[in-house]
Structure formats: C-alpha cells, structure tokens
C-alpha cells in the first residue's frame, strides 16, 4: 500500500512469520488492477530487502566492539532484548559484568486507579490544597500529585505535551478547553512551579518542539502550504 507503514516482516507468538500487509489503496486504479502475483512479488522483494533488518554482532576486526546497527523504528520495542543480547556478546568477549544491587527493573505506575470521585475533588484553582485530592484534569481525573510524580521521574519534562503522554491530563473529551476546566493552564503552572521555569516558556499546544504546525486546528491555508511542500 502507498499509505501506511509499508511492508513488514514480523514473527508471531507461534514462531512463524507474517509478511505484508496485503492491503491495497482502493482509490488507486493502477493498484487495484494488480494481480495476486504482482502483489506477492512486490511484498517478497521488499521483505528480502528488510531481512536482516538489524545487525547485532561482534566486530570482525575489534574483539571489544559490538555492532548494533540498522535497527530503525523497531528498536523502540526491541531495545530491552537488544540490550540483553549486546551484554551477552560483551560478556562472551571477556567483559566482566556484575549486577547493580540498586537497579529496580519494576517502574512504579504514575496513575492511581480511581473509584468514581471518591477521594478526589474538582474546583477552582486553589480551592483544594491536598495534591492527592486536587484534580487538575477533570475529564481524565488526573490529580496534581500524579503530575508532580511524572515531573520528578528520570526524564526531564518542560511541556504540557509530555505530561499528557504520561498522565493523560488534557486528553479527555474537552481536549483541555480553556472554557471548560482549563487543565492546560493548571498543568503549565505546576510544571513551572516544580521545575523553576517561567510559565511562559513551558511548552504548550501546539509546541514547536513537538509539532511543525502553527495551530491546533489545520485550516485550508495550512493544508495548501503542506500540499505545496509535498510536491
């Protein structure tokens, strides 16, 4: 297909391979006229180019080097397994490794499951001062304590977008509408307070670092500009 992620080679839980997709863009007449042989030839040719899609092996010339290359986007999901393989290869090459006694492989959740509105309260800014009770996003029932917890995890956060991805604050039905509960401003002020950043430099929607669009809703003018760039 023209639209989508392209051709993939993926193992299943049962040990066999899935090649594809075989989906076709039905609005393209030249694609719909292809035969099954045409489709299979296309898919198999792409699969041959993909496999092996990554190189994880010791260097042929330097015994203390392990190559981890050609990984691309699957590396995000495969990184834990890749790391274990690299460590194993390094140990076979003679690297002495010892476990870190302080390492905790279990990451504690940020979000606390809610039971309706028991123990949490929504209201004007400043009305409720207990962070565990104070709701900063009414649609998703995200508390101030959860936002603060996300801010003090390992990765630094300086935008409301990053908080959205970790807590869902602002991802509810109103989409952080200012006329509803204005959780965008509430989260911004918490980020500023916890990080020491001025509120006006906290990344908000749309944020240039995460979006190249000048505004949240794309109008006809922006569509024309994007189409011209795609020529």
SULWODA-V806642 format. One record per residue. N is the residue number from 1. PHI is phi in whole degrees, 0 to 359 (* if undefined). PSI is psi in degrees with one decimal (none if undefined). Layout:
N:PHI:PSI + N:PHI:PSI
This chain:
1:*:149.2 + 2:286:-40.2 + 3:265:139.2 + 4:122:-165.0 + 5:275:-5.6 + 6:87:-163.9 + 7:277:137.3 + 8:231:152.1 + 9:241:119.5 + 10:222:134.9 + 11:278:151.4 + 12:256:174.1 + 13:295:-19.9 + 14:265:1.9 + 15:94:-4.7 + 16:265:179.6 + 17:250:144.9 + 18:249:125.7 + 19:247:135.8 + 20:158:-162.6 + 21:275:163.6 + 22:262:6.8 + 23:297:148.9 + 24:232:149.9 + 25:279:100.9 + 26:293:-14.7 + 27:276:-2.9 + 28:255:107.6 + 29:302:-38.2 + 30:293:-26.4 + 31:281:-41.6 + 32:291:-18.6 + 33:275:-5.3 + 34:291:144.7 + 35:275:169.1 + 36:299:-36.1 + 37:296:-39.7 + 38:299:-43.9 + 39:295:-45.8 + 40:296:-40.2 + 41:298:-43.0 + 42:297:-48.0 + 43:296:-46.3 + 44:294:-36.4 + 45:295:-38.7 + 46:291:-38.6 + 47:295:-39.0 + 48:299:-34.8 + 49:285:-21.8 + 50:274:-31.0 + 51:259:124.0 + 52:282:137.0 + 53:274:-9.2 + 54:215:155.8 + 55:239:113.8 + 56:229:95.2 + 57:201:158.2 + 58:293:150.5 + 59:292:141.3 + 60:284:-18.6 + 61:245:-20.2 + 62:231:106.2 + 63:296:-19.5 + 64:265:13.6 + 65:240:135.4 + 66:243:128.0 + 67:275:129.2 + 68:229:94.0 + 69:221:165.2 + 70:66:25.2 + 71:280:-40.9 + 72:60:-156.0 + 73:297:-31.8 + 74:299:-14.5 + 75:297:-23.8 + 76:297:-45.8 + 77:280:-31.9 + 78:271:-4.3 + 79:302:-39.7 + 80:298:-43.8 + 81:292:-38.1 + 82:297:-42.1 + 83:299:-42.8 + 84:297:-39.5 + 85:293:-41.7 + 86:296:-43.3 + 87:299:-42.7 + 88:299:-42.9 + 89:295:-39.1 + 90:293:-38.4 + 91:295:-38.8 + 92:294:-27.9 + 93:279:-5.4 + 94:113:0.9 + 95:290:130.0 + 96:273:117.8 + 97:241:142.5 + 98:227:139.7 + 99:298:143.7 + 100:278:114.1 + 101:294:-18.4 + 102:267:-3.7 + 103:286:130.0 + 104:245:109.3 + 105:287:-11.4 + 106:260:121.4 + 107:265:122.5 + 108:293:141.3 + 109:292:150.4 + 110:274:-41.3 + 111:275:134.4 + 112:262:125.2 + 113:303:138.1 + 114:257:148.7 + 115:247:82.6 + 116:63:-129.4 + 117:251:18.4 + 118:291:124.0 + 119:82:1.8 + 120:230:152.3 + 121:220:139.7 + 122:242:136.9 + 123:186:-174.2 + 124:302:153.8 + 125:303:128.6 + 126:93:-10.9 + 127:290:-39.4 + 128:245:128.1 + 129:254:-11.1 + 130:279:114.1 + 131:302:-30.9 + 132:286:-19.9 + 133:260:-31.4 + 134:288:115.4 + 135:275:126.9 + 136:255:-17.2 + 137:228:108.3 + 138:288:-38.6 + 139:298:-43.8 + 140:259:0.7 + 141:56:47.5 + 142:267:129.8 + 143:268:162.5 + 144:300:-38.4 + 145:298:-36.8 + 146:291:-38.0 + 147:295:-43.4 + 148:296:-41.7 + 149:300:-44.5 + 150:298:-37.3 + 151:293:-28.2 + 152:256:17.0 + 153:281:-174.2 + 154:296:-38.7 + 155:271:131.5 + 156:293:145.9 + 157:233:130.1 + 158:223:25.5 + 159:211:152.6 + 160:292:-27.8 + 161:298:-41.9 + 162:295:-37.3 + 163:292:-37.9 + 164:303:-45.8 + 165:291:-24.7 + 166:264:-29.0 + 167:235:-13.6 + 168:74:10.5 + 169:296:118.9 + 170:97:0.6 + 171:257:10.5 + 172:277:-164.6 + 173:301:-40.0 + 174:278:-10.4 + 175:54:45.4 + 176:63:32.1 + 177:298:132.8 + 178:294:-29.6 + 179:280:-7.3 + 180:264:-88.3 + 181:241:-9.3 + 182:54:47.0 + 183:293:-22.4 + 184:301:-46.3 + 185:290:-38.4 + 186:299:-46.4 + 187:294:-40.6 + 188:303:-45.3 + 189:293:-33.9 + 190:291:-42.5 + 191:301:-45.5 + 192:298:-42.6 + 193:295:-42.5 + 194:280:-28.9 + 195:259:-16.2 + 196:84:3.6 + 197:283:145.9 + 198:296:142.8 + 199:301:-30.5 + 200:283:-8.0 + 201:253:-1.8 + 202:290:129.8 + 203:297:132.2 + 204:228:175.8 + 205:278:137.1 + 206:284:143.6 + 207:249:125.1 + 208:305:-28.7 + 209:286:-19.0 + 210:240:-5.7 + 211:211:137.8 + 212:267:1.5 + 213:272:141.3 + 214:283:-14.8 + 215:208:165.0 + 216:294:-45.7 + 217:262:129.4 + 218:274:119.2 + 219:265:180.0 + 220:298:-36.2 + 221:297:-44.4 + 222:294:-38.4 + 223:300:-42.4 + 224:296:-41.0 + 225:296:-41.2 + 226:294:-42.0 + 227:297:-36.5 + 228:293:-33.2 + 229:288:-24.2 + 230:275:-5.2 + 231:292:none
